[in-house]
């Protein structure tokens, strides 16, 4: 089932409307420089220049739209502390479900920092646990597929997760001699790689929702890596876990 | 590069998924895939296979945490012979108490041709480890009868419970003592941590020994935790405690119990 889902995820952009297509330049135009567009933008050829033309991504030929059409223009002042997106993630070693908010930044929104609050239900961990996660993403490329879709072939990052509960500690309790246990059961760091598929919905300027991104990731954590690094009998399949999520772009 | 070619170049990423369809909620979740309740099932096998034997032979391995390669070698070495009735694992299957560590160890130990039982080690108690151990292997205190010998296997990792739970559980020990019945006429004890180790509840070390000696014909006690071969009369009362080397030493201990006595041998692999 999972395999099918993700195969479809990959195939969607391939079977989409193609690349380098002619773009109706009047279709999408940001209102003012302050707005952040997270959407396919118009081609670099502008028959009617806007009063303050937005910064466009570099493109080779004016006949072709740029492949990576992400664009980011900073919001000003205190507006910047408002999260640019919210996310929901399923699994990934950070909880059964995790709810997050985050900020994207960089010239092409290629950096994303998220904060999640997640939980483990009794059915999955014997007891209800809360978790918190700080996640850093780097999304080097994005491939536009038609006006409304884009595909991220590869992105990566790391996250640090903590679980709340008296069973878990960063350093062993005082009843033990120092360094009796030399690892943390409470805080774990993860590395991940993933792919994304985005639908851009900001045609309607009155809507708060600018886009929906579906993502999945393959991740592993520090203690698994230590185990695999010292044993030939443990391989990638043993230590890698799967996760999936949705990102809602607000700005 | 054409966009489609570019996408195609990332196909190997999906190939990785083809072999991995496991959503993991947390390294310490207790959502276990695969075989569970192993000790009870293997005890039934041991009791059935040894019921009519006069001499039994068992191997002890211990402290296999984060040594999957050596654990595999031990399984191969034990499988290579046909004179062993069962295997006792002295605890510390895991280093961090992670669910996956228990599952990795389980999957290796399940390749043993003979039945095995696992004791709870102090590392196995980290995080949700004890709950995972309980699901995969069973209760931390258990007992079984092989031939005419009662094996009493005990959780002695007192420090991990900080007095929130009786360790060792004298209630369990006393029940075993009262329920002691034929065909058992002799007793062997197995535990992860020996008396007077830092982990042990040393306030009751002598009381523990008192109970050990109260059992019918106690032969000897087995333990792990110290990562080396130990043969010691801890209480100077003639009861020998045998410490099993950790698996990194590439050694298992072979015990042969005959109607008249017993012998032990260190087997390197």
Interface residues (C-beta under 8 A of the other chain):
Chain A: X1 X2 X3 X6 X7 X10 X13 X14 X19 X20 X67 X90 X91 X92 X93 X94 X95 X96 X120 X124 X125 X126 X129 X131 X143 X151 X153 X154 X161 X163 X167 X168 X173 X175 X176 X177 X181 X183 X185 X188 X193 X195 X216 X218 X221 X223 X224 X226 X227 X230 X231 X232 X233 X234 X236 X237 X238 X239 X240 X241 X242 X243 X244
Chain B: X3 X4 X6 X7 X9 X10 X11 X13 X14 X16 X17 X18 X19 X20 X21 X22 X23 X24 X25 X26 X27 X28 X29 X30 X31 X66 X67 X68 X69 X72 X95 X96 X97 X98 X100 X101 X104 X108 X123 X126 X127 X128 X131 X159 X162 X198
